[in-house]
Amino acid sequence: MTKPTILTIDDDPLVSAAITRDLVSQYGTAYRVIRASSGREALDVLTKLALRDEAVALIAADQRMPEMTGIEVLQQGRKQAPGAKMLLLTAYADTDVAIKAINDIGLDYYLLKPWDPPEERLYPIIDDLLDDWGKAHPHHTSDARVIGYRWSDRSHEIKMFLTRNHVPYRWYDVELDAEGERLRDLAHAAADDLPLVLVPDGETLRSPSTLGLAAALGLHTRAQQPLYDLCIVGGGPAGLAAAVYGASEGLSTVIVEREAPGGQAGMSAAIENYLGFPRGLSGSDLAHRAIAQVARFGAEMVLARHVVQFESRGPVRAVLFEDSGEIESRALVVASGMSYRRLEASGLSELTGRGIYYGAAVGEANQCHDDVVYVVGAANSAGQAALELSRFAKQVVLVVRAAALTETMSSYLIARITAASNIAVRYHTKIVAVHGSGHLEALTLADTETDATEEVASSWLFIFIGASPRTDWLGADVVRDERGFVVTGQDLLRVDAARWPLARSPLALETSVPGVFAAGDVRLNSMKRVASAVGEGAMSVSLVHRYLATI
Ligand SMILES: Cc1cc2nc3c(=O)[nH]c(=O)nc-3n(C[C@H](O)[C@H](O)[C@H](O)COP(=O)(O)OP(=O)(O)OC[C@H]3O[C@@H](n4cnc5c(N)ncnc54)[C@H](O)[C@@H]3O)c2cc1C
C-alpha cells in the first residue's frame, strides 16, 4: 500500500525546505512528504493523488502566497482530499484570519512561524493531527482485522471495544466482502467462531471474550502491585483526572475500567463546551489525550475488568473483579459514572446490538450510508448523535415524546438540527415495538396524544434516553440515595448522619466509608458535565492526601 501523503505548500524556498525537512525527518517512514511551491501546483498534485485513489493525511499551507492564499488553497483542496487534516502556517499578524478560518473552512490548526524547536512547537501538533487522521482512516494504519456478520451483537461489541480503546481495525462482513469470506475459509472458522479477530502478530482469536481480546492486544488487564495508595474505579473524565492528579502528585495510582477509557464522554461526537477547545473536540480525542497524560505520569491502567464488589479490610480498601482478581489500596475513588437507561418497547431486548444501539452512534455512524436512521431522545446527547449520523445517513428521524426540544436540548444544537435538511423531528412520539428477524427491520411508533400507531421501515435505532448510576457493587456500607447516586460530604450528614463513623466530619467528596471518595456523575447532586467530572476527579486527589495524613 502506498504511504499516505503529507503535502506542504509554500512559495518561500527557505521556509518550504525547512518544513519539508522537519516533516520528513520525523514522519518519513510512515508518510510520503510532497512539496509544492504555489497553490496552483498543490491543487494539481491533489487532483493526481485523488485520481490514483491515494490518501492525503495532512496539507500544510503558508497563508501569505501570491495568487492564492493558504486558506484559499486549503478550501479548494478539500474537494480532492476531503478527509485530510488542514494546517495553516501563519505570521502573528494573520492570527484573526486563521481563527476565522476555523469556522469558515474547518481549519484544524494554525501554527505561528517559526516553529523552532520542532520537538516542542511542531511535532506535538502534527502527532495529534496524524493520530486523528489515522483513527478516521483505519485502512491506512490498520492493526487488527475483524471478520463477522454485520448484524451480530458480538461483532458490534468487539468493534466498539476496539474503537473505544483506539485500536485501529478493518471490518469484513462475511456476507458482503469476498475478502471476509476468504479469511473465514482460511481460518476454517465455523459459525460459532465468528467474529474472528486477527491481531498483528498473526494470532487468530475466535469469538474472543473482551478480556481475552484485551490481553491479546497487549492491553493491561492485571494490576502490577500488591497495594496502591489510590485505586480509582471508572476511566471516564472523573477517573482519568483523578489518575493524572494522583500520579503526578506522587501517589502510587491504579485505575480500573471495564470497557474503555473515556466513559460516556468517549461516546460524544463533539464536546463543544469544554474549556480550552474553541472548535470543540470529540470524546474519543479527549479520552486519547487523557490516556496519554495518565501514562506519562505513571498511573497504571487496568482494562477490561469489571469491578463487582467492594470490601473494607481494616485501613485497606479492596475492589474485586468479576473474573477473579482484586486490587487493594489505601484510598478509593469511585468514578463509575452512569450507564444508559433501557428503553421499554416490545421486542427490544432480542434486537439490541442487531441494529439497535445504546448511545453507540460514533462507532456505527459510517455504516448507515443511504439508510433512514431513527434516534430516540431529547437531550444534548441525542441531538449530537442525530447531527453526527446525518453526515452519513439518507435521513435521520429524531423521536421525541415532548412537544418541543427547548426544555431539554441546548439551543445551539436545536438550531443545527433545524437547519439540517436531512433531519426530521417527530414530536409527541414514542417507540412501542421493534420488529425484525435476525436484525432490526421496522419500528412501531405511537402518537403520545392520540395513541395512533404507525409502522416504519428502518434498520437502525440509536437510543439516548438518559442514564442512571450502577453502584450495586459498592454493597451496604457506602450510602446511596434511592436512585443509586453515592452520597458524599455534607449531603451525608443531611441524608443519614448516623452512618458516618468518625468524630471528624466527612471531607467534601468522602462517602460514608472513610477513605472512599466519589467523583463525577456517580455522585449525588453532581453537575453531569465533562468539566465538572474532571474538576471533581482532580479535587478528590487533594482530599485523598488529607485523608491519608490521618491514618
Ligand atoms: C453521548 C453523550 C454526549 C455528551 N456530551 C457532553 C458535552 O458535550 N458536554 C458535557 O459537558 N458533557 C457531555 N456529556 C456528559 C458527560 O459525558 C458526563 O457528564 C461525563 O462523562 C461524566 O464523567 P464520569 O467520569 O463521572 O463518568 P462516565 O463518563 O460515566 O465514566 C464512568 C466510567 O466508569 C466505568 N465503570 C462503571 N462501572 C464500572 C465497574 N463496576 N468497573 C469498572 N469500570 C466501571 C464505565 O465503563 C465508564 O467508562 C455527554 C454524555 C453523553 C452520553
The ligand as a Gaussian input file, in Angstrom:
#p B3LYP/6-31G(d) Opt

LIG

0 1
 C      -23.398000      10.987000      24.056000
 C      -23.036000      11.925000      25.180000
 C      -22.650000      13.237000      24.893000
 C      -22.276000      14.106000      25.928000
 N      -21.873000      15.362000      25.591000
 C      -21.445000      16.217000      26.563000
 C      -20.968000      17.512000      26.220000
 O      -20.955000      17.920000      25.058000
 N      -20.513000      18.295000      27.236000
 C      -20.513000      17.904000      28.559000
 O      -20.046000      18.653000      29.408000
 N      -20.980000      16.679000      28.899000
 C      -21.444000      15.825000      27.939000
 N      -21.927000      14.583000      28.281000
 C      -21.937000      14.197000      29.714000
 C      -20.535000      13.736000      30.143000
 O      -20.031000      12.816000      29.211000
 C      -20.557000      13.109000      31.524000
 O      -21.028000      14.053000      32.456000
 C      -19.152000      12.647000      31.950000
 O      -18.650000      11.685000      31.044000
 C      -19.171000      12.044000      33.358000
 O      -17.901000      11.560000      33.647000
 P      -17.644000      10.442000      34.778000
 O      -16.193000      10.159000      34.753000
 O      -18.247000      10.896000      36.044000
 O      -18.485000       9.177000      34.345000
 P      -18.571000       8.331000      32.999000
 O      -18.205000       9.158000      31.836000
 O      -19.911000       7.690000      33.035000
 O      -17.441000       7.213000      33.165000
 C      -17.568000       6.157000      34.074000
 C      -16.658000       5.014000      33.644000
 O      -16.664000       4.018000      34.658000
 C      -16.675000       2.718000      34.070000
 N      -17.288000       1.806000      35.023000
 C      -18.558000       1.860000      35.514000
 N      -18.765000       0.868000      36.387000
 C      -17.596000       0.161000      36.458000
 C      -17.207000      -1.000000      37.176000
 N      -18.052000      -1.587000      38.026000
 N      -15.954000      -1.480000      36.989000
 C      -15.080000      -0.854000      36.154000
 N      -15.423000       0.253000      35.434000
 C      -16.660000       0.760000      35.587000
 C      -17.535000       2.914000      32.827000
 O      -17.264000       1.910000      31.844000
 C      -17.110000       4.318000      32.367000
 O      -16.030000       4.275000      31.462000
 C      -22.319000      13.682000      27.275000
 C      -22.730000      12.375000      27.577000
 C      -23.090000      11.508000      26.553000
 C      -23.530000      10.110000      26.881000

